[in-house]
């Protein structure tokens, strides 16, 4: 349905732009498309109504450009998943809410400096990609495993959702900050 709406708006925009150009050419008396212009002249230009006709042409041009804009404008719909509780209550959980739970879970894991997430919900299945920055002295396999376990457990406990896929990628290993002594 969305594709059909876009096609309709695109065609309407192109028709509007073409129509406004023809009306403007007829009003200015340019020798382009003489047959069409002669018919438009007979319909609209009996007297000297140049400015109102140019105003109509400008209005149609604006409508045409708006049609083209809305035909290609993408409306962002936030991803969410649906959960049915044991009482039969339907709960929608957004990807943003899931991201907050994931980040809170990762904060519980010692040895992670920074976290970035990418969460996708497809047909109710949740895919999570964690991008971690860890200190150099940290055991990467152990930290990644703890992050994986913590995220799965907290997401299950907090939302009741199962994670279809969780990938942990360590994107950076940083040197620890030198401890400064105040003396």
MOJO-V943149 format. One record per residue. N is the residue number from 1. PSI is psi in whole degrees, 0 to 359 (999 if undefined). OMEGA is omega in whole degrees, 0 to 359 (* if undefined). BURIAL is # if it has 24 or more other ideal C-beta (glycine too) atoms within 12 Angstrom, else .. Layout:
# MOJO-V943149
N:PSI:OMEGA:BURIAL + N:PSI:OMEGA:BURIAL
This chain:
# MOJO-V943149
1:320:180:. + 2:321:179:. + 3:320:179:. + 4:320:178:. + 5:318:179:. + 6:318:179:. + 7:315:180:. + 8:313:180:. + 9:322:179:# + 10:313:179:# + 11:317:179:. + 12:319:178:# + 13:315:180:# + 14:319:178:. + 15:318:179:. + 16:318:179:# + 17:316:180:# + 18:315:180:. + 19:317:180:# + 20:324:178:# + 21:319:180:# + 22:316:180:# + 23:317:180:# + 24:319:179:# + 25:322:179:# + 26:321:182:# + 27:328:183:# + 28:349:178:. + 29:42:176:. + 30:144:183:. + 31:44:178:. + 32:137:179:. + 33:61:189:. + 34:319:180:. + 35:310:183:. + 36:319:181:. + 37:321:179:# + 38:320:179:. + 39:320:179:. + 40:322:177:# + 41:318:179:# + 42:325:181:. + 43:317:191:. + 44:327:190:# + 45:80:173:# + 46:322:178:. + 47:211:180:. + 48:78:181:. + 49:48:185:. + 50:311:185:. + 51:317:177:. + 52:323:180:. + 53:319:176:# + 54:326:176:. + 55:317:177:. + 56:317:179:# + 57:318:179:# + 58:320:178:. + 59:315:179:. + 60:323:177:# + 61:316:178:# + 62:317:178:. + 63:320:179:. + 64:315:179:# + 65:323:176:# + 66:320:177:. + 67:317:177:# + 68:318:180:# + 69:311:182:. + 70:338:177:. + 71:326:184:# + 72:359:179:. + 73:128:180:. + 74:126:177:. + 75:120:183:. + 76:123:175:. + 77:122:182:. + 78:137:178:. + 79:145:176:# + 80:163:177:# + 81:153:183:# + 82:138:180:. + 83:133:176:# + 84:121:180:. + 85:172:180:. + 86:338:177:. + 87:359:180:. + 88:11:180:. + 89:133:179:. + 90:126:180:. + 91:128:174:. + 92:130:180:. + 93:124:183:# + 94:160:177:. + 95:329:178:# + 96:317:178:. + 97:319:178:# + 98:320:179:# + 99:320:179:# + 100:319:178:. + 101:317:180:# + 102:314:181:# + 103:322:177:# + 104:322:179:. + 105:317:182:# + 106:329:178:# + 107:337:179:. + 108:344:183:. + 109:126:180:# + 110:140:175:. + 111:12:177:# + 112:124:183:# + 113:316:184:# + 114:148:180:. + 115:136:169:# + 116:147:183:. + 117:155:171:# + 118:116:184:. + 119:129:177:# + 120:139:177:. + 121:117:181:# + 122:118:180:. + 123:41:179:. + 124:351:179:. + 125:133:183:. + 126:126:175:# + 127:127:182:# + 128:130:172:# + 129:121:177:# + 130:130:176:# + 131:113:188:# + 132:149:169:# + 133:127:183:# + 134:156:175:# + 135:159:185:. + 136:327:183:. + 137:359:182:. + 138:142:173:# + 139:110:185:. + 140:312:180:. + 141:319:180:. + 142:318:180:. + 143:318:179:# + 144:319:180:# + 145:318:178:. + 146:320:178:# + 147:316:179:# + 148:309:181:# + 149:316:182:. + 150:317:180:# + 151:312:180:# + 152:314:182:# + 153:315:182:# + 154:321:179:# + 155:318:178:# + 156:314:182:. + 157:322:185:. + 158:316:187:. + 159:341:184:# + 160:9:183:. + 161:146:174:# + 162:140:179:. + 163:123:179:# + 164:320:182:. + 165:132:176:. + 166:117:179:# + 167:134:178:. + 168:125:179:# + 169:120:176:. + 170:114:185:# + 171:341:181:. + 172:145:173:. + 173:120:185:. + 174:153:176:. + 175:142:179:. + 176:152:179:. + 177:137:178:. + 178:138:179:. + 179:129:179:. + 180:140:178:. + 181:137:179:. + 182:123:184:. + 183:999:*:.
